[in-house]
Amino acid sequence: MSQAIADGPLGNSRPTTVVPWRAQRGPQLEAIRKHWVEELFFGGAVGGGKSDWLLGDFGQDVPQPWGKNWHGILFRKTYPELEDLISRSQEVYPEWFPRVQWLSSDKTWIWPNGATLKMRYLESTTDWMRYWGHAYTWIGWDELPSWPDMVAYTKLKARLRSAHPVPNKRIRATGNPGGPGHHAVKMYWKIDQYPLGGHVFEQGGMKRLFIRSRLQDNQLLLANDPKYSERLAGLGSPDLVRAWLEGDWSVVSGAFFPEFSSGHILEPFEIPKHWVRFRSMDWGSAKPFAVNWWAVSDGELSEVPRGAMINYREWYGMQEGQPNVGLKLTAEEVADGILLREAQDEKIDMSVLDPSAFAVNGGPSIASRMAGRKAYFQQADNKRVSQRGALSGWDLVRHRLKGDDAPMIYFFSTCTETIRTLPALQHDEMRPEDVDTDGEDHAGDSVRYACSSRPWVRNAAHTPPPKFPIQQSVREIIDGRRRKRLGDG
């Protein structure tokens, strides 16, 4: 087999080395040719040849004139996952480069010309700090959606640098639909806007590109394991299987709330003034906070059942374009922002807040500091999962999403972050009845607090019609005549 021929600029020379590994025709070959795109995400189907692509994308620059200064690092989320990737690299690289050496103790490939590839894992949210002073010409991320956010990815973008004139320094990432970081990845590469991929756009001075992988494009796998797709088809719901086979990013695999649909979304309308209104909030600083404003229907509007909750406003404290990254506002700034978003004559009947905000750790609590700015909250019910037969907060959310004849919870279309993150919540692998807290669960927690707050219905006040004389008692007739005689009637 020979190396794939590039169609983009490789620098001053063309590849000349004949090697055993070769990119398969289709998306894998297209992705490996885009050297000039600084950030490329090759994502989609299970078994789409994505990990091989990462190894091949790094390896193709090793024999180039700049190979001695070609230094890369390839990340996985956990060590067991990294071991699988190392095993595959030990099949690919020695056959491709017979003189390459694997340093097991350092988890690093070293080539005779000086090129190196480190293979590492980043499990905790701060592990990226170990590489802050490093410099790499190639950075790879295998299964990027397995990280709950893009923090480590964006921080380590600054490590893409070299003191030498190395062309085409780049970052490469792969991933399947689903996982805690599903929506963060979709947003970063604009997969919602360009679901079929192939659109290059520039942001922050770097070009980005999403290329979609599908199982049918990995002909080598299908030839060697023709029943692979059939086995996948029996492993989950039709939507999940579609995500695995076709790389469909519109599917949220493993969704905690598959009940959520467009039927829960309403175009904004004027909320009747007499409806009960209340707030719910999940506190966050480095991570986003979520404030949701709710109204409880009295059944006056036929479109919304009596007792149904409507999320008519939200404030999601997220850095723009960086899912799951908070604004780091003080309690006072958040309190001021909440009141600023409310109308002067808006009556809030109740407010519930994340119980952690009431903790006193050597000073006033977050809740008391917010109260000092006249944003008052009471402690929310934080029962996440069912205990001794009692419905948990998540059960109450699901019950409202399902309803009986109609859903009992709705969201204005303007509440975009709640609509984005609630259906993307994933099951915790260790506790399937709970949400994976590594994901972007802040708006979900706020919704849970709201559903657990026992909201009530307030009927419109009705003024009784005046009584005719025949309906009045003797006492009412006497009192009426007295007021008239005294000039009060």
C-alpha positions, 0 to 999 in steps of 0.5 A: 500500500502507498501513502495517500497523496495530498491535495493541499499545501504540504510546504516545500516538497511533496511526499516521496515515501512509499508506506504500508498504511493508506487512507481509504477513499472517501471521508478518511482520505478527504480528511487526511488531505486537508493539511491546511485546515488548522482544526479538523473534526472527523466525526460520526459513525462507530467503526468509521476508521477515525482512530486510524485516521489520527495515526495516519494524519500524524504519521504522514508528516514524519518523513517530510523535510520538517520531520525532525521538528514534527512533535505531536501528542494524542489524548484519550479520556481514560487510561484503558481507552488509551491502551486500546489506541496504543495497541492499534498504533503498535500495529500501524507504525512499525509496519509503516516505519520499521525503525520507529521505537516505542518507549513503553515507560514514557508512552512515546513513539520516537522516529530516527529523524527526531519526530515524536508522538506522545500518547496521553490521557486527560481524565480530570478537569485540570489534567491539561495543566500538566502540558501548559508549558509544552510546544507541539506541531500536532495535537490529536483528540480521540473521542472528543465528546467523551470530555464534558466540555471543550475546556482542555481542548481550547486551553491546549490550542495555545500549545500548538507552536514551534520555534522552527518553520514547520508548515501545517501545524494542526489539531485533529479530533474524532468522535461519535455522536453522544457522550457528555460533550455531544453538544459542545462539539456540535456547537464548536464545529457548527454541525447543526448548521452543516450536518453533512460537513465539508464547510470550512469556516474561520474563527479565532484566526484558525480554520475549522472543518467538520467531516462526517464519517459513516460506517459504510465508508470503512470498507476494510472493516466491513470486508473483514467483519461483514456482520458488524453493522448487523450487531450494531443494529441490535444494540439500541433504539432505532435513533441510537443505531442511526447515530452509530451507523450513519454518524447522525449528530441530530440524534442524542444517544443515551438521552436521559429524557427521550420524551423531550420533543418539539411539542414542548416548545412554545412561541412566546405569548403574554403571560396572564398577570394572575398566573403564579410566577416563580424562579428556579436556579442552579448556582455556578461560577467556573461552570454556568449558572442557570436561572429559569422563570416559570408561570403556572397555567390556570387552564384559561388558555386552551393550548396549555393545561391547568397546572402546567409549568411554562419556562418563559425566561432564562438566564444562562451564565455561559461564556459565549460560544464555550458550552459548560464554561461559566462567567465567574460572576459574583453572587451580587452581580448575579443577583443584580442581573436577575432583578434587571431581567424582571419587569418592575411590576412582575410579581415573583411568588416563590424562588428556589435555589441550589442547596449548595448556595446556602452553605456557610464556609467561613463567611456569608453564603451565596444565598445570603449575599444575593438576598442582600441585593434583594434577590430572595431564594429558599432552599430547593429540594435536591432529591435526585433519585427515588428513595423509599417509593418517593418520586425524585426530582428527575422522576417529576421532570419526566412525569411532566414531560410525558403528562397524561393527555398532554405535557405538563411542562413547556418552554418558550422558544427563547429559552435556547440554552435549556432547550439545548441542554435538557434533551442532551443530558446523559445517563450516569453509567454507574447510576443509570437512574441519575444524570451524568453530572460530568455533562452540562446539567445546570439548566437540567438541575434548575428544571428539576428544582422547579418541578420539585417545588410544588407549584400551585395554581392561582385562579383569576380574581372574579368580582361578584355581580351586583345583586338585584333588590329581590336578591338582597336581605332585609339588613342589606336593604336597610344598610343601603338606604342608610348610606343613601340618606347620609350621602354615601350611596 
